[in-house]
Amino acid sequence: MTSTDTQSSRPEGGKHARWLVIAVLSALLLAACMLGYLGWTSTDTKVPEAGYVALVLGVVFSLVVGAGLMALVFYSSRKGYDEPAVLVPEAESDPDDGR
């Protein structure tokens, strides 16, 4: 199959749909940023230092847990713990064996 065949087999609407998805997601990101900014600046309440310390500790703890879980995923994958189970048939016993 040549490159002209692959280009002609793609529907032209796919390019428009991709740009539409990008535009919608960009608009949602912009709206979330604006809402966050308005929520942050709409009040004159001061956050105590303990609040910032708790925020930093929460972020650090979340990052450590996430990194630890990702390390366990890579470890188990490399050691073969993620392989599907395999049924190992039992050895046939001898009737004279007395088992």
Stockholm file with secondary structure:
# STOCKHOLM 1.0

chainA/1-99         MTSTDTQSSRPEGGKHARWLVIAVLSALLLAACMLGYLGWTSTDTKVPEAGYVALVLGVVFSLVVGAGLMALVFYSSRKGYDEPAVLVPEAESDPDDGR
#=GR chainA/1-99 SS CCHHHHHHHSCTHHHHHHHHHHHHHHHHHHHHHHHHHHHHHSCCCCCCHHHHHHHHHHHHHHHHHHHHHHHHHHHHHHHTTTSCCCCCCCCCCCGGGTC
#=GC SS_cons        CCHHHHHHHSCTHHHHHHHHHHHHHHHHHHHHHHHHHHHHHSCCCCCCHHHHHHHHHHHHHHHHHHHHHHHHHHHHHHHTTTSCCCCCCCCCCCGGGTC
//
